[in-house]
Amino acid sequence: MADNITEDLCKICDGRIECAPTAILLISLVHALYGHIGEGPDYFGNNQQELIKSQYKAKGIGYNRPQSQHKTKGYTRPQTSKYRYLEEEDRENEDFDMEYDFIVVGGGTAGCVVASRLSENRKWNVLLIEAGPEEPKMALIPGLTSEFKGSSLDWQYSMRPKKGFCQNQGSRGCEVVQGRVLGGTSTINEMAYMRGNPADYDEWALNGNEGWSFSKVLPYFKYSEGNYDKDISKNKFYHSTQGPLDVGRYPYVDENVDILLSAFNELGYNYTDINGRKQLGFMRVQTFSYYGERVSAYTAFIDPIRKLRSNIDIITQAFVTKILIEERRDVLRAAGVVFLKDGTTKTVKASKEVILSAGAINSPKILMQSGIGPSEYLEYLGIKVFSNLPVGGNFQDHLSVCLPVIKLTKTATTAKFPQKINDITTFYSKGTGPLSANFQVVAFYESSISDILGTPDIEFRFKGHYSNMYYDRIDVCTSLLTPKSRGQIVLNASDPIFGSPLIYPNFLKNPTDEKKILEGLKEVVKLFDTEGFKDAKYEFDPRPILNNECRSHDRVSESFWACIIRQFSAPLHNYVGTCKMGPSTDPEAIVDSSLRVYGIVNLRVVDASIMPTIPRGSTAAPVIMIAEKASDLIKTTWY
């Protein structure tokens, strides 16, 4: 435990709950039972300046950040490049510190799966490199999920601020949640198990990605799934009970969950298995959990085999700066990677493949740092270009509008301190109670301008305001499942390697996106007319959403709701698309249908970034499916 426990505990509080003595005592008990998150990784040790300089070779002036910049095409670029990135000739006589058959960059949702599956072949040596720490035991508590955002388990990125969305975030821009820990975002996300709609994958296949139709990917969903929910798993066509990934539902269900489910039923929605034949409808969501504890990609795929297989090595708190590209006989080949750890630079060789699984933000960042990306911008940064590809484009996410407008009276779950202490001990001893659950109610709605008949384009989910354990107000979240708008990720010109990438989401750029969200908002407020809401004395309380310019609008007008969308829109943290999969005829494609990077031999991208379009639902389950399929593709190549 840290020396200054009070300071660490107040960081956990994060301003969302009063950091009073009772709160400190409460979280102290959690820390005593489960440990604490700790500080962020220190890649440099005492050699920060020297290590940074070693990654940049300046043109006669030494390492320095560009002072004069101007805007071009949505990104910031220096007028005069101060950098010459380490090029191939600088490493002609490079001595590799280690050599493996496969190097997996990123120990997140996809990387854990790929590393585990490849290490099944005991003749292959596999290295898994993760920028974050080991998965802390505290991350397994579903009720604490909201506390991990912005912590040291998160990359703590943000999007470029714009006036058209996320206005309530002020000058900070939209928050970005991306896991920096073994298990990646699956260690800090909301744990929802959603596959999307069959139409999502059929569309991928129709656009030239052979082998990615729903009928082809369903076996990979089932291969990983270990569904222990008897009501769901009895459907053997869509579900499996044999995989390593536990899927079920939380053991704790408070009164508000049943009220919300009943209200949707009253509105005429059908109760459905959203991962089965029909996605339209509502359900108590399936989750990555096992009887009240989180199941991340790490706990499912790496932890059980880590000590049993001598052919897999895992390096944590290691920052990958570059993929090494060799040029031999006019063929470009991924030869290895360079990373920083504990104040030293290491170079590792891959005799077979480098597999990039750093996520939809960091995978394009690493590719661009390595000279794979849009040539014009990389040349301005002084980075040698190996393959001119539109890396970082096609950025997508589910834009969500969460409104804390359901005020509770008789069904509030707020509790006094002694009850909270009791809940912690109950969870520790039995795995039940409020700490064993996260949000649970989800519904899928088809708008009047849906692209494909019978498929949803709006999702509703309900969360306890600031907490899914103790709350007296519920957030109603309306999310766009089929965005038309596309964003972009580019390197930070001031510091391409160590600086946070610039994320331009371009939310709501396509007017269809706002129209669909607006229709969703109008639909979900109908819940207040149900007898279920009235009997539970749910009150529509608009005061929390009117402390802004929207209060000047007529509250039943479309201009009012458009203002609300601008104020309260936020990403749902399902980032995809920045290393798009597509045929060679697709000018936006980065990887082919086997996830191999165009123009570079022995380099694949395996994570959410390869998705051509975003699935209709949370992306963790699709990412695991992608990793399962990619593992088979890699095995087929090298057997």
QUIURLIN-V909160 format. One record per residue. N is the residue number from 0. RES is the residue in one letter. SS is DSSP state (alpha for helix, beta for strand, coil for the rest). PSI is psi in degrees with one decimal (none if undefined). BURIAL is b if it has 24 or more other ideal C-beta (glycine too) atoms within 12 Angstrom, else e. Layout:
<<N	RES	SS	PSI	BURIAL> <N	RES	SS	PSI	BURIAL>>
This chain:
<<0	M	coil	147.4	e> <1	A	coil	157.5	e> <2	D	coil	-45.0	e> <3	N	coil	84.8	e> <4	I	alpha	-36.2	e> <5	T	alpha	-44.1	e> <6	E	alpha	-44.1	e> <7	D	alpha	-40.0	b> <8	L	alpha	-37.2	b> <9	C	alpha	-29.3	e> <10	K	alpha	-39.0	b> <11	I	alpha	-41.1	b> <12	C	alpha	-40.7	b> <13	D	coil	23.6	b> <14	G	coil	-4.7	e> <15	R	coil	-22.2	e> <16	I	coil	153.8	b> <17	E	coil	126.5	e> <18	C	coil	60.3	e> <19	A	coil	170.2	e> <20	P	alpha	-37.8	e> <21	T	alpha	-39.2	e> <22	A	alpha	-40.5	b> <23	I	alpha	-41.8	b> <24	L	alpha	-39.5	e> <25	L	alpha	-49.4	b> <26	I	alpha	-27.1	b> <27	S	alpha	-39.4	b> <28	L	alpha	-42.7	b> <29	V	alpha	-44.0	b> <30	H	alpha	-38.5	b> <31	A	alpha	-36.0	e> <32	L	alpha	-33.8	b> <33	Y	alpha	3.4	b> <34	G	coil	-174.5	e> <35	H	coil	169.9	b> <36	I	coil	-43.7	b> <37	G	coil	178.1	b> <38	E	coil	166.4	e> <39	G	coil	162.2	e> <40	P	coil	144.3	b> <41	D	coil	100.8	e> <42	Y	coil	-20.5	b> <43	F	coil	-22.0	b> <44	G	coil	-131.3	e> <45	N	coil	13.9	e> <46	N	coil	34.0	e> <47	Q	alpha	-53.5	e> <48	Q	alpha	-41.7	e> <49	E	alpha	-41.1	e> <50	L	alpha	-38.5	b> <51	I	alpha	-44.2	b> <52	K	alpha	-34.2	e> <53	S	alpha	-22.4	b> <54	Q	alpha	-19.3	b> <55	Y	beta	130.5	b> <56	K	beta	110.2	b> <57	A	beta	156.2	e> <58	K	coil	71.2	e> <59	G	coil	-1.0	e> <60	I	coil	-0.4	e> <61	G	coil	171.8	e> <62	Y	coil	130.5	b> <63	N	coil	148.5	e> <64	R	coil	141.3	b> <65	P	coil	135.3	b> <66	Q	coil	-35.6	e> <67	S	coil	120.7	e> <68	Q	beta	157.6	e> <69	H	beta	160.8	e> <70	K	beta	134.6	e> <71	T	beta	123.9	e> <72	K	coil	41.4	e> <73	G	coil	3.2	b> <74	Y	beta	163.6	b> <75	T	beta	129.0	b> <76	R	beta	148.1	b> <77	P	beta	144.6	b> <78	Q	coil	-35.1	e> <79	T	coil	121.7	e> <80	S	coil	131.7	b> <81	K	coil	-4.5	b> <82	Y	beta	145.2	b> <83	R	beta	112.3	b> <84	Y	beta	150.4	b> <85	L	coil	117.3	b> <86	E	coil	176.0	b> <87	E	alpha	-41.5	b> <88	E	alpha	-21.2	e> <89	D	alpha	-15.8	e> <90	R	alpha	25.6	b> <91	E	coil	-37.1	e> <92	N	coil	31.1	e> <93	E	coil	131.0	e> <94	D	coil	120.8	e> <95	F	coil	134.7	e> <96	D	coil	-33.5	e> <97	M	beta	160.2	b> <98	E	beta	135.7	e> <99	Y	beta	163.3	b> <100	D	beta	-46.7	b> <101	F	beta	138.3	b> <102	I	beta	122.8	b> <103	V	beta	116.4	b> <104	V	beta	109.6	b> <105	G	coil	109.6	b> <106	G	coil	44.2	b> <107	G	coil	-150.5	b> <108	T	alpha	-47.2	b> <109	A	alpha	-43.1	b> <110	G	alpha	-38.3	b> <111	C	alpha	-40.2	b> <112	V	alpha	-49.1	b> <113	V	alpha	-47.0	b> <114	A	alpha	-40.9	b> <115	S	alpha	-47.5	b> <116	R	alpha	-40.6	b> <117	L	alpha	-32.7	b> <118	S	coil	-4.8	b> <119	E	coil	-28.1	b> <120	N	coil	107.1	e> <121	R	coil	-10.0	e> <122	K	coil	-13.8	e> <123	W	coil	136.7	b> <124	N	coil	129.5	b> <125	V	beta	133.5	b> <126	L	beta	128.5	b> <127	L	beta	120.4	b> <128	I	beta	124.5	b> <129	E	coil	135.1	b> <130	A	coil	-24.2	b> <131	G	coil	-173.1	b> <132	P	beta	-178.2	b> <133	E	coil	154.4	b> <134	E	coil	119.6	b> <135	P	coil	149.8	b> <136	K	alpha	-30.6	b> <137	M	alpha	-28.7	b> <138	A	alpha	-15.3	b> <139	L	alpha	-7.2	b> <140	I	beta	110.0	b> <141	P	alpha	-37.9	b> <142	G	alpha	-15.6	b> <143	L	alpha	8.8	b> <144	T	alpha	-43.2	b> <145	S	alpha	-20.6	b> <146	E	alpha	-14.4	b> <147	F	alpha	-17.9	b> <148	K	coil	128.7	b> <149	G	coil	1.7	b> <150	S	coil	-174.9	b> <151	S	coil	-9.4	b> <152	L	coil	1.4	b> <153	D	beta	145.1	b> <154	W	coil	-17.0	b> <155	Q	coil	37.6	e> <156	Y	coil	168.3	b> <157	S	beta	160.3	b> <158	M	coil	159.7	b> <159	R	coil	127.0	b> <160	P	coil	137.0	e> <161	K	coil	157.7	b> <162	K	coil	-17.3	e> <163	G	coil	-6.4	b> <164	F	coil	161.5	b> <165	C	coil	33.7	b> <166	Q	alpha	-27.9	b> <167	N	alpha	-5.3	b> <168	Q	alpha	-5.3	b> <169	G	alpha	-142.8	e> <170	S	alpha	-5.9	e> <171	R	alpha	-24.3	e> <172	G	coil	175.3	b> <173	C	coil	138.7	b> <174	E	beta	150.5	b> <175	V	coil	129.0	b> <176	V	coil	117.8	b> <177	Q	coil	119.2	b> <178	G	beta	133.9	b> <179	R	coil	77.2	b> <180	V	beta	154.2	b> <181	L	coil	125.9	b> <182	G	coil	-19.5	b> <183	G	alpha	-142.7	b> <184	T	alpha	-22.1	b> <185	S	alpha	-13.3	b> <186	T	alpha	-19.2	b> <187	I	coil	3.5	b> <188	N	coil	-173.4	b> <189	E	coil	6.4	b> <190	M	coil	9.8	b> <191	A	beta	131.0	b> <192	Y	coil	102.1	b> <193	M	coil	131.1	b> <194	R	coil	-16.2	b> <195	G	coil	-166.5	b> <196	N	coil	144.8	b> <197	P	alpha	-32.8	b> <198	A	alpha	-27.9	b> <199	D	alpha	-48.1	b> <200	Y	alpha	-33.5	b> <201	D	alpha	-35.1	b> <202	E	alpha	-40.1	b> <203	W	alpha	-47.1	b> <204	A	alpha	-41.4	b> <205	L	alpha	-25.6	e> <206	N	coil	16.2	b> <207	G	coil	4.8	e> <208	N	coil	85.6	b> <209	E	coil	134.8	e> <210	G	coil	4.3	b> <211	W	coil	15.4	b> <212	S	coil	165.7	b> <213	F	alpha	-38.8	b> <214	S	alpha	-27.7	e> <215	K	alpha	-30.0	e> <216	V	alpha	-19.8	b> <217	L	alpha	-42.2	b> <218	P	alpha	-30.1	e> <219	Y	alpha	-33.9	b> <220	F	alpha	-46.2	b> <221	K	alpha	-30.8	b> <222	Y	alpha	-36.5	b> <223	S	alpha	-21.1	b> <224	E	beta	129.2	b> <225	G	beta	79.0	b> <226	N	beta	118.2	b> <227	Y	coil	8.8	b> <228	D	coil	111.0	b> <229	K	alpha	-34.1	e> <230	D	alpha	-31.8	e> <231	I	alpha	-46.0	b> <232	S	alpha	-12.0	b> <233	K	coil	-18.1	e> <234	N	coil	91.5	e> <235	K	coil	-20.2	e> <236	F	coil	-39.1	e> <237	Y	coil	-16.6	b> <238	H	coil	159.0	b> <239	S	coil	151.3	b> <240	T	coil	5.8	e> <241	Q	coil	-12.0	e> <242	G	coil	168.4	b> <243	P	coil	-13.3	b> <244	L	beta	107.7	b> <245	D	beta	130.7	b> <246	V	beta	127.1	b> <247	G	beta	-156.5	b> <248	R	coil	157.2	b> <249	Y	coil	145.1	b> <250	P	coil	-15.6	b> <251	Y	coil	127.7	b> <252	V	coil	113.2	b> <253	D	coil	172.3	b> <254	E	alpha	-32.6	e> <255	N	alpha	-28.8	b> <256	V	alpha	-48.4	b> <257	D	alpha	-34.0	e> <258	I	alpha	-44.0	b> <259	L	alpha	-43.1	b> <260	L	alpha	-41.7	b> <261	S	alpha	-36.5	b> <262	A	alpha	-41.1	b> <263	F	alpha	-39.3	b> <264	N	alpha	-39.4	e> <265	E	alpha	-32.6	e> <266	L	coil	-6.0	b> <267	G	coil	5.2	e> <268	Y	coil	150.8	b> <269	N	coil	137.5	e> <270	Y	beta	129.7	b> <271	T	coil	160.6	b> <272	D	coil	106.6	b> <273	I	coil	-13.2	b> <274	N	coil	16.4	b> <275	G	coil	-139.0	b> <276	R	coil	-38.1	e> <277	K	coil	123.6	b> <278	Q	coil	-27.5	b> <279	L	coil	130.8	b> <280	G	beta	-158.2	b> <281	F	beta	161.9	b> <282	M	beta	167.0	b> <283	R	beta	115.5	b> <284	V	coil	144.7	b> <285	Q	coil	149.2	b> <286	T	beta	158.6	b> <287	F	coil	84.4	b> <288	S	beta	160.2	b> <289	Y	beta	100.2	b> <290	Y	coil	52.6	b> <291	G	coil	0.3	b> <292	E	beta	145.2	b> <293	R	beta	142.7	b> <294	V	coil	106.6	b> <295	S	coil	174.4	b> <296	A	alpha	-31.7	b> <297	Y	alpha	-50.8	b> <298	T	alpha	-27.0	b> <299	A	alpha	-40.6	b> <300	F	alpha	-27.4	b> <301	I	alpha	-48.8	b> <302	D	coil	-42.2	b> <303	P	coil	-23.1	e> <304	I	coil	-6.1	b> <305	R	coil	-42.7	b> <306	K	coil	-6.6	e> <307	L	coil	-21.2	e> <308	R	coil	119.7	b> <309	S	coil	-7.1	e> <310	N	coil	12.0	b> <311	I	beta	126.2	b> <312	D	beta	143.3	b> <313	I	beta	124.0	b> <314	I	beta	120.8	b> <315	T	coil	166.2	b> <316	Q	coil	45.3	b> <317	A	coil	125.8	b> <318	F	beta	110.8	b> <319	V	beta	124.8	b> <320	T	beta	-20.5	b> <321	K	beta	144.6	b> <322	I	beta	127.2	b> <323	L	beta	127.3	b> <324	I	beta	124.4	b> <325	E	beta	143.8	b> <326	E	beta	112.1	e> <327	R	beta	120.1	e> <328	R	coil	47.1	e> <329	D	coil	15.7	e> <330	V	beta	127.0	e> <331	L	beta	130.3	b> <332	R	beta	137.9	b> <333	A	beta	118.2	b> <334	A	beta	-22.2	b> <335	G	beta	-164.4	b> <336	V	beta	158.5	b> <337	V	beta	134.5	b> <338	F	beta	159.6	b> <339	L	beta	137.7	b> <340	K	beta	131.7	b> <341	D	coil	38.6	e> <342	G	coil	12.3	e> <343	T	beta	155.9	e> <344	T	beta	130.5	b> <345	K	beta	145.4	b> <346	T	beta	124.5	b> <347	V	beta	137.2	b> <348	K	beta	143.5	b> <349	A	beta	116.2	b> <350	S	beta	-23.4	e> <351	K	beta	-66.1	b> <352	E	beta	151.1	b> <353	V	beta	127.8	b> <354	I	beta	115.5	b> <355	L	beta	115.0	b> <356	S	coil	49.3	b> <357	A	coil	2.7	b> <358	G	alpha	169.4	b> <359	A	alpha	-7.9	b> <360	I	alpha	-49.0	b> <361	N	alpha	-25.1	b> <362	S	alpha	-49.2	b> <363	P	alpha	-32.8	b> <364	K	alpha	-48.4	b> <365	I	alpha	-39.9	b> <366	L	alpha	-46.4	b> <367	M	alpha	-39.2	b> <368	Q	alpha	-27.5	b> <369	S	coil	2.4	b> <370	G	coil	19.5	b> <371	I	beta	107.6	b> <372	G	beta	-165.6	b> <373	P	coil	116.9	b> <374	S	alpha	-39.1	e> <375	E	alpha	-47.0	e> <376	Y	alpha	-40.4	b> <377	L	alpha	-37.9	b> <378	E	alpha	-36.7	e> <379	Y	alpha	-28.7	b> <380	L	coil	-1.8	b> <381	G	coil	20.1	b> <382	I	coil	127.2	b> <383	K	coil	129.0	b> <384	V	coil	122.1	b> <385	F	coil	-35.8	b> <386	S	beta	120.6	b> <387	N	beta	97.1	b> <388	L	coil	150.5	b> <389	P	coil	52.0	b> <390	V	coil	138.3	b> <391	G	coil	-13.6	b> <392	G	coil	-178.3	b> <393	N	coil	22.6	b> <394	F	beta	131.5	b> <395	Q	beta	153.6	b> <396	D	coil	163.3	b> <397	H	coil	109.8	b> <398	L	beta	132.7	b> <399	S	beta	144.7	b> <400	V	beta	108.2	b> <401	C	beta	121.8	b> <402	L	beta	121.6	b> <403	P	beta	65.7	b> <404	V	beta	-6.6	b> <405	I	beta	106.9	b> <406	K	beta	129.5	b> <407	L	coil	147.0	b> <408	T	coil	-76.3	e> <409	K	coil	-13.2	e> <410	T	coil	15.0	b> <411	A	coil	142.7	b> <412	T	coil	11.9	b> <413	T	coil	144.6	e> <414	A	coil	153.4	b> <415	K	coil	166.1	e> <416	F	alpha	-47.1	e> <417	P	alpha	-36.3	e> <418	Q	alpha	-37.2	e> <419	K	alpha	-40.4	b> <420	I	alpha	-43.8	b> <421	N	alpha	-37.8	e> <422	D	alpha	-37.3	b> <423	I	alpha	-45.8	b> <424	T	alpha	-33.9	e> <425	T	alpha	-43.1	b> <426	F	alpha	-41.9	b> <427	Y	alpha	-38.5	b> <428	S	alpha	-30.8	e> <429	K	alpha	-14.5	e> <430	G	coil	25.3	b> <431	T	coil	-175.7	b> <432	G	coil	-178.8	b> <433	P	alpha	-30.2	b> <434	L	alpha	-15.2	b> <435	S	alpha	10.5	b> <436	A	coil	155.9	b> <437	N	coil	-157.6	b> <438	F	coil	150.2	b> <439	Q	coil	-20.6	b> <440	V	beta	128.1	b> <441	V	beta	145.1	b> <442	A	beta	148.8	b> <443	F	beta	132.9	b> <444	Y	beta	140.6	b> <445	E	coil	119.7	b> <446	S	coil	170.2	b> <447	S	coil	-13.8	e> <448	I	coil	30.1	e> <449	S	coil	143.2	b> <450	D	coil	-34.8	e> <451	I	coil	122.0	e> <452	L	coil	132.8	e> <453	G	coil	8.8	e> <454	T	coil	146.1	b> <455	P	coil	153.9	b> <456	D	coil	2.1	b> <457	I	beta	137.4	b> <458	E	beta	138.7	b> <459	F	beta	133.9	b> <460	R	beta	156.8	b> <461	F	beta	130.0	b> <462	K	beta	146.5	b> <463	G	beta	134.9	b> <464	H	coil	117.4	b> <465	Y	coil	-15.6	b> <466	S	coil	139.3	b> <467	N	coil	6.6	b> <468	M	coil	-55.7	b> <469	Y	coil	110.0	b> <470	Y	coil	153.9	b> <471	D	coil	15.9	b> <472	R	beta	142.4	b> <473	I	beta	133.4	b> <474	D	beta	130.2	b> <475	V	beta	115.0	b> <476	C	beta	121.9	b> <477	T	beta	119.0	b> <478	S	beta	141.3	b> <479	L	beta	119.2	b> <480	L	coil	-22.2	b> <481	T	coil	65.2	b> <482	P	coil	141.2	b> <483	K	coil	-24.9	b> <484	S	coil	147.8	b> <485	R	coil	139.0	b> <486	G	beta	-164.6	b> <487	Q	beta	147.0	b> <488	I	beta	130.8	b> <489	V	beta	161.0	b> <490	L	coil	149.5	b> <491	N	coil	114.6	b> <492	A	coil	-28.6	b> <493	S	coil	-27.4	b> <494	D	coil	83.0	b> <495	P	coil	-32.4	b> <496	I	coil	-54.0	b> <497	F	coil	-12.7	b> <498	G	coil	153.2	e> <499	S	coil	137.9	b> <500	P	coil	155.1	b> <501	L	beta	123.6	b> <502	I	beta	113.5	b> <503	Y	beta	95.7	b> <504	P	coil	-25.6	b> <505	N	coil	34.1	b> <506	F	coil	142.6	b> <507	L	coil	13.3	b> <508	K	coil	-37.9	e> <509	N	coil	123.0	e> <510	P	alpha	-22.7	e> <511	T	alpha	-33.3	e> <512	D	alpha	-45.8	b> <513	E	alpha	-37.1	b> <514	K	alpha	-41.3	b> <515	K	alpha	-42.9	b> <516	I	alpha	-41.4	b> <517	L	alpha	-42.3	b> <518	E	alpha	-37.4	b> <519	G	alpha	-41.4	b> <520	L	alpha	-41.5	b> <521	K	alpha	-32.3	b> <522	E	alpha	-43.3	b> <523	V	alpha	-26.9	b> <524	V	alpha	-12.9	b> <525	K	alpha	-19.1	b> <526	L	alpha	-28.5	b> <527	F	alpha	-13.6	b> <528	D	alpha	-2.9	e> <529	T	coil	153.7	b> <530	E	alpha	-31.3	e> <531	G	alpha	-44.9	b> <532	F	alpha	-40.4	b> <533	K	alpha	-42.2	e> <534	D	alpha	-35.0	e> <535	A	coil	-2.1	b> <536	K	coil	39.8	e> <537	Y	coil	131.2	b> <538	E	beta	131.6	e> <539	F	beta	110.8	b> <540	D	coil	102.5	e> <541	P	alpha	-5.3	b> <542	R	alpha	-39.4	e> <543	P	alpha	-17.0	b> <544	I	alpha	7.6	b> <545	L	coil	9.2	e> <546	N	coil	54.1	e> <547	N	coil	-170.4	e> <548	E	alpha	-16.3	e> <549	C	alpha	-21.1	b> <550	R	alpha	-16.4	e> <551	S	alpha	-6.2	e> <552	H	coil	154.9	e> <553	D	coil	124.7	e> <554	R	coil	-0.8	e> <555	V	coil	6.8	e> <556	S	coil	159.8	e> <557	E	alpha	-29.3	e> <558	S	alpha	-32.9	e> <559	F	alpha	-49.4	b> <560	W	alpha	-32.6	b> <561	A	alpha	-38.7	b> <562	C	alpha	-42.3	b> <563	I	alpha	-41.0	b> <564	I	alpha	-44.3	b> <565	R	alpha	-38.3	b> <566	Q	alpha	-47.5	b> <567	F	alpha	3.8	b> <568	S	beta	145.7	b> <569	A	beta	151.8	b> <570	P	beta	149.0	b> <571	L	coil	3.0	b> <572	H	coil	36.8	b> <573	N	coil	65.2	b> <574	Y	coil	133.9	b> <575	V	beta	169.7	b> <576	G	coil	-8.4	b> <577	T	coil	-9.6	b> <578	C	coil	63.0	b> <579	K	coil	135.8	b> <580	M	beta	134.8	b> <581	G	coil	165.6	b> <582	P	coil	165.8	b> <583	S	coil	-20.3	e> <584	T	coil	-9.1	e> <585	D	coil	114.9	e> <586	P	coil	-14.2	e> <587	E	coil	-4.9	b> <588	A	coil	140.6	b> <589	I	coil	-37.2	b> <590	V	beta	156.8	b> <591	D	coil	-172.6	b> <592	S	coil	-10.0	b> <593	S	coil	8.9	b> <594	L	coil	20.6	b> <595	R	beta	135.3	b> <596	V	beta	129.7	b> <597	Y	coil	129.5	b> <598	G	coil	-8.3	b> <599	I	coil	122.0	b> <600	V	beta	143.8	b> <601	N	coil	31.1	b> <602	L	beta	123.2	b> <603	R	beta	156.5	b> <604	V	beta	127.3	b> <605	V	coil	90.7	b> <606	D	coil	-167.8	b> <607	A	alpha	-19.7	b> <608	S	alpha	-20.4	b> <609	I	alpha	-10.7	b> <610	M	coil	123.7	b> <611	P	coil	-42.1	b> <612	T	coil	154.4	b> <613	I	coil	135.6	b> <614	P	coil	161.9	b> <615	R	coil	75.7	b> <616	G	coil	174.9	b> <617	S	coil	149.0	b> <618	T	coil	-2.5	b> <619	A	alpha	-46.7	b> <620	A	alpha	-44.8	b> <621	P	alpha	-35.7	b> <622	V	alpha	-41.5	b> <623	I	alpha	-39.1	b> <624	M	alpha	-45.0	b> <625	I	alpha	-43.0	b> <626	A	alpha	-37.6	b> <627	E	alpha	-46.2	b> <628	K	alpha	-42.5	b> <629	A	alpha	-38.3	b> <630	S	alpha	-40.6	b> <631	D	alpha	-41.0	b> <632	L	alpha	-41.5	b> <633	I	alpha	-43.7	b> <634	K	alpha	-42.2	b> <635	T	alpha	-35.5	e> <636	T	alpha	-39.0	e> <637	W	alpha	-5.2	e> <638	Y	coil	none	e>>
